[in-house]
Amino acid sequence: MFFLGIVLSACGTGPTFPGSSDQPMTVTQADLQHHRWVLKNINGTKIDTAKLDHRIPELEIGEQMMASGYSGCNRFHGKASLREDRFIIDRVASTRMFCRPEQNDIELLLLQVFGQESRISIDADKNLILKTDDTLLIFRLQDRVE
């Protein structure tokens, strides 16, 4: 009986997510690397895929924190950095296709957030959250191969 109690109590430990405890999960490079994050909403507003030709902006983090993705109209890439609860993509480069105004607005906002230091967290539903002083981006985890 004593052994079973130890095993069961050990099963309850693990990372804590915001909303499940007072302590948010510390995001590590391993939490980000080799994952695909798809934009879910901006400042609480759900993404309208019809305005984006049914292509949702996405962020992927690969080896050595190399970031790439689709920003609403163009592809982008850069080197991501993670320092405590801060995230940034340095020297973001992107293709330069002509964008419709709706696509351009989202793209400019995403590239602005990626290019400046933002607070990063992952919630209990495994959503990636990037927050600056005036913008809140929520991405859902949607890996290509599960």
N, C-alpha and C positions, 0 to 999 in steps of 0.2 A: 504494500500500500504506500509506504513512504517513497519508494522509487517512482511509482506512478505519479505521485504529486509533484515530484521534481521534474519529470518529463513533461507533464501538462503545463506547469508554470513556465518552462523553457520555451514552449511552443508559442507563448503569448508575446514574446519579445520580438523586436524588429524595428524598422524605421517608423517614425510617427509622421503622419501627414496632417496639414492644417485641417482643423475641423474635427479630428479624431483625438486630439490632445492639445494641451497648451503649447507644446513645442512643435514648431514646423520642422519638416524634414530638411536637412541640409542637403542641397543639391550638389552632386559630385560630377566630375567628368564622365564617370561610368554611367550615371543616370541619363546623360545626354547622348553620349556617343552610340553610333549604330542604331539610331532611332529616327523615325520620320514623324514630325509634328505638323498637324494640319490646322490652319487657323479656324477657330470656332466662333469667336466674336471679338469685337473691338468696342471698348468702353460699354460693355453690356448689350450691344446690339449684335444679333446673330448675322453672320455673313450671308448675303443674298447671292447665291451662286449664279443666278440668271444674269445679274449685272456683270459677272466676270466670265461670261461664255462657258459657264459650268466647270471652270477650272479654279480650284480653291488654292489660295496661297499656302505654301508649305515651307518648312525648315527642316533640313537634315544636318546632323552633326556626325562627321566621320572621324577617321584616324587623325590623331594629333589636333583634334578640335577644329578641323576644316569644316566650315559651314557652307551649305549651298541650298538652293531652293528656287521657288517660284514666288514672285512678289505681287502677282495680280495681273501682270502683263509681260514682264521680262524675267529671265533667269538671273540669279545673283550668286556670288561666292565671296568668301573672305575667311579670315582666321578668327575663330571665336576664342574668347578668354573668359574664365570663370575665377572670380576672387571672392571668397566667402559667399555672400548672397548677391553678388553683382555680376552682371553678364554684359558683354559687348562683342560685336563683330568688327574687328579692325579692317580698315582698307577694303570696304565693300566695293566690289566691281559688279557691273551688270551689263546685260545686253541693252540695246537702245531702240527697241521697236516702238512704233507709234502706238499710243494707247488711247482708248476712249476715256472721257473725263472720269467716269466712275472707277475704271481700272487705275487710272493715274492717281486719283485721290488715295486709294488704298495703298498703292505701291509707294508713293511718297511718304506716307505715314509709317509703313513697315520699315523702309530703309532708314528713316530718321530714328526710329526706336532702336533698330539693330546697330546703328552707328554711334549711339550714345550709351553710356552706362545705365543699365536698368536693374531693378531688383528682380531676382528670379526665385521662383518656388515651384513646387509640384504639389498639387492637392491630392486628397484621398481618392479621387477618380482618375488619377494619373494625368491630369491636365497640366500643361506647362504654362506658367503665368509669368509674363514680363510686364513690369510696371515702372513707368516713369512718373514725373510729377503730374503730367496731364494726360497720360495714355495708359490704358490697360488692355493688353493683348492676352487672349486665352487660346492656347493650341491644344488639341486633343491628340493623344498618342495614337497613331495609325501606321504601324509598320507595314512595309510591303509584303513581308513574309512573317507569318506568326507561328 
